[in-house]
Amino acid sequence: MTDVAIIGSGPAGLSAAVNARARGASAVVYGRDPATSALYRAPALLNHLGAGGRPGGELLREYIAEAEAAGVAFERGRVSQIITGGVSFGIIMGSEFFQAKTVVIASGGGAAKTVPGEERFVGKGVSYCATCDGALYRGRDVAIVAETDEAREDAELLARMCRRVYYVDKIGKGLPGERSNVEFVPGDVSGVSGGEYVEKVEVGSSQIAVDAVFFIRPVVPVSGFIFGLAVDPSGAIAVGRSMETSIPGVFACGDAAGKPYQLSKAIGEGLVAGQSAARYNSV
Ligand SMILES: Cc1cc2nc3c(=O)[nH]c(=O)nc-3n(C[C@H](O)[C@H](O)[C@H](O)COP(=O)(O)OP(=O)(O)OC[C@H]3O[C@@H](n4cnc5c(N)ncnc54)[C@H](O)[C@@H]3O)c2cc1C
């Protein structure tokens, strides 16, 4: 089992990983393509000491090489859920499951765009992971909103378990196989509604009765990734000075932990989070 699992391969996550390694902990970074980091898009870093106006992509490549040299391991992909409870954490990425003693969330500030009603029903019919939650809706009707390639596999999985799957194809790639219980729905889901649990999704002017809706997006809102994590009024993860969150053993840093969205803060907070996670493991 890994000592420190880091979600996000931007500067905050890489800094946390390198500093966890420096304290003797094993560290795995679970991250999407580095080109998805905000740093990759920064044309010239003028306010980060030592960067000398260099482009962010250049710095990021160096950070990754340094992390690899420090013995940090990488798993490429999108984490859809972190399972809390017990003495360790479960990390779900695609159809894979990993375990770690502590978690550092460094998933950046690229807040996922949610639709009205979505956040209210997280865990009550709104899901971001078919592998994790699909079986809860066996024999029932669900919708899946496909915004990444992974959604095609997820739709196949749901079609094997659910009675009917409404497939909102936002990537326009169709599905690998044909299934009689999958209905393609043009347009986009514009709202989620229900009582205690999801009952309907709105698509254009029509409403479709479903028991669940799976949003498969490139960015998962933090509220969907890990249950029970406190956020501040701006929606950022609430942290203390050791970068600890409301969940023991879970730390957060960088843009995910709030403003200012700046490289120096991301790297500094990553250092604190990495050290805190390594220390948490050793006590
Ligand atoms: C155009 C632009 C210019 C900028 N210029 C400057 C500047 O001049 N000076 C400065 O100090 N700052 C600048 N910044 C801000 C700086 O780049 C960010 O503050 C910094 O990159 C934040 O680092 P981070 O690691 O917290 O987040 P990010 O760099 O955004 O990295 C987060 C990573 O986590 C990944 N991720 C998210 N969710 C998941 C998931 N579920 N599973 C796996 N991976 C996930 C993301 O895809 C991303 O790769 C600029 C940003 C932009 C966009």
The ligand as an SDF file (V2000), in Angstrom:
LIG
                    3D

 53 58  0  0  0  0  0  0  0  0999 V2000
   -3.1320   31.2200  -18.4610 C   0  0  0  0  0  0  0  0  0  0  0  0
   -2.5670   31.1210  -17.0580 C   0  0  0  0  0  0  0  0  0  0  0  0
   -1.5030   31.9430  -16.6950 C   0  0  0  0  0  0  0  0  0  0  0  0
   -0.9750   31.8650  -15.4060 C   0  0  0  0  0  0  0  0  0  0  0  0
    0.0590   32.6690  -15.0690 N   0  0  0  0  0  0  0  0  0  0  0  0
    0.5940   32.6120  -13.8220 C   0  0  0  0  0  0  0  0  0  0  0  0
    1.6960   33.4360  -13.4620 C   0  0  0  0  0  0  0  0  0  0  0  0
    2.1870   34.2240  -14.2590 O   0  0  0  0  0  0  0  0  0  0  0  0
    2.1680   33.3260  -12.1970 N   0  0  0  0  0  0  0  0  0  0  0  0
    1.6480   32.4460  -11.2740 C   0  0  0  0  0  0  0  0  0  0  0  0
    2.1500   32.3810  -10.1530 O   0  0  0  0  0  0  0  0  0  0  0  0
    0.5930   31.6590  -11.6020 N   0  0  0  0  0  0  0  0  0  0  0  0
    0.0690   31.6970  -12.8390 C   0  0  0  0  0  0  0  0  0  0  0  0
   -0.9950   30.9030  -13.1720 N   0  0  0  0  0  0  0  0  0  0  0  0
   -1.5940   30.0530  -12.1120 C   0  0  0  0  0  0  0  0  0  0  0  0
   -0.8300   28.7570  -11.8600 C   0  0  0  0  0  0  0  0  0  0  0  0
   -0.5850   28.0970  -13.0930 O   0  0  0  0  0  0  0  0  0  0  0  0
   -1.6410   27.8830  -10.9080 C   0  0  0  0  0  0  0  0  0  0  0  0
   -1.8550   28.5970   -9.7000 O   0  0  0  0  0  0  0  0  0  0  0  0
   -0.9590   26.5420  -10.6100 C   0  0  0  0  0  0  0  0  0  0  0  0
   -0.7710   25.8050  -11.7930 O   0  0  0  0  0  0  0  0  0  0  0  0
   -1.8040   25.7440   -9.6200 C   0  0  0  0  0  0  0  0  0  0  0  0
   -1.2480   24.4940   -9.4390 O   0  0  0  0  0  0  0  0  0  0  0  0
   -2.1150   23.2190   -8.9700 P   0  0  0  0  0  0  0  0  0  0  0  0
   -1.1610   22.0860   -8.9690 O   0  0  0  0  0  0  0  0  0  0  0  0
   -2.8560   23.5830   -7.7590 O   0  0  0  0  0  0  0  0  0  0  0  0
   -3.2370   23.0350  -10.1000 O   0  0  0  0  0  0  0  0  0  0  0  0
   -3.0560   22.6590  -11.6300 P   0  0  0  0  0  0  0  0  0  0  0  0
   -1.7690   23.2020  -12.1780 O   0  0  0  0  0  0  0  0  0  0  0  0
   -4.2930   23.0770  -12.3180 O   0  0  0  0  0  0  0  0  0  0  0  0
   -2.9380   21.0700  -11.6410 O   0  0  0  0  0  0  0  0  0  0  0  0
   -4.0110   20.2620  -11.2330 C   0  0  0  0  0  0  0  0  0  0  0  0
   -3.9300   18.9550  -11.9960 C   0  0  0  0  0  0  0  0  0  0  0  0
   -4.8230   18.0210  -11.3950 O   0  0  0  0  0  0  0  0  0  0  0  0
   -5.5030   17.3110  -12.4230 C   0  0  0  0  0  0  0  0  0  0  0  0
   -6.7610   16.7540  -11.9370 N   0  0  0  0  0  0  0  0  0  0  0  0
   -7.9000   17.3980  -11.6010 C   0  0  0  0  0  0  0  0  0  0  0  0
   -8.8580   16.5330  -11.2180 N   0  0  0  0  0  0  0  0  0  0  0  0
   -8.2890   15.3000  -11.3250 C   0  0  0  0  0  0  0  0  0  0  0  0
   -8.7770   14.0000  -11.0910 C   0  0  0  0  0  0  0  0  0  0  0  0
  -10.0300   13.7800  -10.6700 N   0  0  0  0  0  0  0  0  0  0  0  0
   -7.9510   12.9430  -11.3120 N   0  0  0  0  0  0  0  0  0  0  0  0
   -6.6810   13.1230  -11.7400 C   0  0  0  0  0  0  0  0  0  0  0  0
   -6.1530   14.3590  -11.9950 N   0  0  0  0  0  0  0  0  0  0  0  0
   -6.9580   15.4280  -11.7840 C   0  0  0  0  0  0  0  0  0  0  0  0
   -5.7380   18.3950  -13.4710 C   0  0  0  0  0  0  0  0  0  0  0  0
   -6.0980   17.8060  -14.7210 O   0  0  0  0  0  0  0  0  0  0  0  0
   -4.3560   19.0790  -13.4630 C   0  0  0  0  0  0  0  0  0  0  0  0
   -3.4520   18.3720  -14.2890 O   0  0  0  0  0  0  0  0  0  0  0  0
   -1.5310   30.9670  -14.4520 C   0  0  0  0  0  0  0  0  0  0  0  0
   -2.5980   30.1260  -14.8380 C   0  0  0  0  0  0  0  0  0  0  0  0
   -3.1100   30.2050  -16.1260 C   0  0  0  0  0  0  0  0  0  0  0  0
   -4.2660   29.3200  -16.5070 C   0  0  0  0  0  0  0  0  0  0  0  0
  1  2  1  0
  2  3  1  0
  2 52  2  0
  3  4  2  0
  4  5  1  0
  4 50  1  0
  5  6  2  0
  6  7  1  0
  6 13  1  0
  7  8  2  0
  7  9  1  0
  9 10  1  0
 10 11  2  0
 10 12  1  0
 12 13  2  0
 13 14  1  0
 14 15  1  0
 14 50  1  0
 15 16  1  0
 16 17  1  0
 16 18  1  0
 18 19  1  0
 18 20  1  0
 20 21  1  0
 20 22  1  0
 22 23  1  0
 23 24  1  0
 24 25  2  0
 24 26  1  0
 24 27  1  0
 27 28  1  0
 28 29  2  0
 28 30  1  0
 28 31  1  0
 31 32  1  0
 32 33  1  0
 33 34  1  0
 33 48  1  0
 34 35  1  0
 35 36  1  0
 35 46  1  0
 36 37  1  0
 36 45  1  0
 37 38  2  0
 38 39  1  0
 39 40  1  0
 39 45  2  0
 40 41  1  0
 40 42  2  0
 42 43  1  0
 43 44  2  0
 44 45  1  0
 46 47  1  0
 46 48  1  0
 48 49  1  0
 50 51  2  0
 51 52  1  0
 52 53  1  0
M  END
$$$$
